[in-house]
Amino acid sequence: MSTETKIKDENYVGYAEITNGCTCTYYNEEQDEWFPTETMCFGDCFDDQIDFVEYLFKDITDSNETGWWKVSNLRLWDGNHSGYFYADNIRDLIFSMAVDSEWNMKITAYKDRIEYSLSHHDAPMGSNSVLYAINDEQRENLGLY
């Protein structure tokens, strides 16, 4: 789907790229440029990304009455996988969408779903994953408690 088509979708919210391997930076006023730094890093770079994603996900997280989520087509070392998880805050949600290593995520947020590509050491080209909120009826039918 093209960017123009996404924007015309009435459920489209926005786009973000995040990584858990972000580089902390500082702004050099004389050079009018950002530079990586280790000495001035307070871990804010990842927190800033999470804050923006929380804003993008607001519609779908607010509408999720159960805290249960379904992810489809997550590419891991042994193929594509789908499954369910519980997350009641944005940090748990992001980490449940990802893997336990360094990763980059390209996210397109909609009011009713999250489409994302997760790149990591087992899937350097990424995957085309989709995240859906599980409603109460679905949760009961799946036996998720």
Backbone torsions as a table, in degrees:
resi	resn	phi	psi	omega
1	MET	NA	131.0	-178.7
2	SER	-73.9	163.1	178.7
3	THR	-60.7	-39.8	-179.9
4	GLU	-62.7	-42.0	178.7
5	THR	-65.2	-41.4	179.1
6	LYS	-59.3	-44.9	-177.0
7	ILE	-66.6	-32.0	178.0
8	LYS	-74.3	-19.2	177.2
9	ASP	-66.4	121.7	-176.0
10	GLU	-62.7	-16.5	178.7
11	ASN	-92.3	-5.4	-178.1
12	TYR	-64.9	132.5	178.7
13	VAL	-110.7	-49.3	-178.2
14	GLY	171.4	-176.7	-174.2
15	TYR	-132.0	145.5	176.0
16	ALA	-150.7	153.7	170.2
17	GLU	-123.6	127.1	-179.6
18	ILE	-133.5	162.4	176.9
19	THR	-148.8	147.5	174.1
20	ASN	-88.5	-0.1	176.7
21	GLY	-108.8	35.1	-175.4
22	CYS	-65.5	155.4	179.1
23	THR	-105.3	124.7	176.9
24	CYS	-70.9	144.8	-175.6
25	THR	-132.4	165.5	170.7
26	TYR	-134.0	153.2	-177.9
27	TYR	-97.2	125.3	176.6
28	ASN	-97.4	106.9	-176.4
29	GLU	-63.3	-38.2	-178.7
30	GLU	-62.9	-38.8	-179.0
31	GLN	-96.1	-5.2	-179.9
32	ASP	51.8	49.8	-175.1
33	GLU	-151.3	153.1	175.8
34	TRP	-93.1	140.2	179.4
35	PHE	-130.9	145.1	176.4
36	PRO	-67.9	149.6	178.8
37	THR	-149.3	147.9	171.8
38	GLU	-104.6	-30.9	-174.3
39	THR	-75.7	-24.2	-177.5
40	MET	-108.6	17.1	-174.9
41	CYS	-90.1	124.1	178.3
42	PHE	-115.9	14.1	178.3
43	GLY	79.4	8.3	-177.0
44	ASP	-71.3	-23.7	-173.9
45	CYS	-61.1	-45.2	179.1
46	PHE	-70.1	-38.5	178.1
47	ASP	-62.0	-38.1	176.8
48	ASP	-63.6	-40.4	177.9
49	GLN	-63.7	-43.4	179.8
50	ILE	-62.1	-41.1	178.4
51	ASP	-60.1	-41.9	179.7
52	PHE	-67.5	-42.4	178.9
53	VAL	-64.3	-37.7	177.3
54	GLU	-59.0	-39.6	176.7
55	TYR	-64.6	-45.5	179.9
56	LEU	-63.4	-36.1	-176.0
57	PHE	-87.2	0.9	-172.0
58	LYS	-53.3	-46.4	-178.1
59	ASP	-60.4	-48.5	-175.8
60	ILE	-74.2	-35.7	178.9
61	THR	-71.5	-37.2	177.6
62	ASP	-65.6	-32.1	-178.3
63	SER	-84.6	-10.6	-179.2
64	ASN	-83.1	102.8	-176.3
65	GLU	-79.6	-12.1	-172.7
66	THR	-109.2	-25.0	-173.3
67	GLY	83.4	-1.1	179.1
68	TRP	-95.3	144.2	-175.9
69	TRP	-133.7	150.9	173.3
70	LYS	-118.0	128.5	174.1
71	VAL	-112.5	134.9	179.7
72	SER	-119.3	141.2	170.7
73	ASN	67.9	38.9	175.7
74	LEU	-81.9	119.8	-177.1
75	ARG	-84.4	121.6	175.7
76	LEU	-120.9	-175.9	-174.8
77	TRP	-61.4	-27.0	-176.7
78	ASP	-110.0	21.9	176.0
79	GLY	121.5	-169.0	-179.3
80	ASN	-88.9	142.7	-177.1
81	HIS	-133.5	155.9	172.9
82	SER	-131.8	155.8	179.4
83	GLY	-179.3	-176.8	-176.4
84	TYR	-121.9	149.3	174.8
85	PHE	-152.5	160.6	178.1
86	TYR	-107.8	131.0	175.4
87	ALA	-149.7	123.9	-178.9
88	ASP	-111.1	12.0	173.7
89	ASN	-147.6	161.5	-171.6
90	ILE	-64.7	-37.5	-179.4
91	ARG	-64.4	-46.2	177.2
92	ASP	-63.5	-36.9	179.0
93	LEU	-62.7	-49.3	180.0
94	ILE	-61.0	-47.5	-177.9
95	PHE	-68.2	-27.8	176.1
96	SER	-74.8	-23.8	176.3
97	MET	-79.2	-13.6	-171.4
98	ALA	-111.0	-163.4	178.7
99	VAL	-122.4	167.2	-177.3
100	ASP	-89.3	62.3	175.7
101	SER	-163.4	-172.4	178.0
102	GLU	-74.8	137.7	-176.8
103	TRP	-148.3	162.3	172.3
104	ASN	-126.2	139.9	-177.9
105	MET	-131.5	128.7	173.1
106	LYS	-106.2	120.2	-170.0
107	ILE	-119.2	132.1	168.7
108	THR	-117.1	116.8	-175.4
109	ALA	-98.4	135.7	173.4
110	TYR	-124.2	164.0	178.6
111	LYS	-65.3	-28.3	-174.0
112	ASP	-111.3	-1.4	-178.7
113	ARG	-168.0	163.6	173.4
114	ILE	-123.2	123.1	174.5
115	GLU	-103.9	133.1	-178.8
116	TYR	-150.3	154.4	173.9
117	SER	-115.4	121.9	-178.5
118	LEU	-108.2	117.0	176.8
119	SER	-104.5	132.8	178.2
120	HIS	-156.1	-176.9	-172.3
121	HIS	-61.0	-28.4	178.5
122	ASP	-90.1	-12.3	179.9
123	ALA	-144.0	69.1	-175.1
124	PRO	-62.4	-23.7	179.1
125	MET	-89.6	-4.1	177.2
126	GLY	88.9	-178.7	177.8
127	SER	-138.5	166.5	177.6
128	ASN	-110.6	82.0	-175.5
129	SER	-96.6	154.3	177.8
130	VAL	-131.9	135.6	179.4
131	LEU	-114.2	130.8	178.4
132	TYR	-125.1	146.5	171.5
133	ALA	-77.8	141.1	177.2
134	ILE	-97.6	123.1	178.2
135	ASN	-82.7	175.2	-173.8
136	ASP	-63.1	-40.8	178.9
137	GLU	-63.8	-45.1	177.6
138	GLN	-62.0	-42.7	179.7
139	ARG	-58.2	-46.3	179.5
140	GLU	-63.6	-43.9	179.9
141	ASN	-63.6	-31.2	179.1
142	LEU	-86.1	-12.2	-179.0
143	GLY	74.4	31.6	179.9
144	LEU	-92.6	120.7	-178.8
145	TYR	-133.7	NA	NA
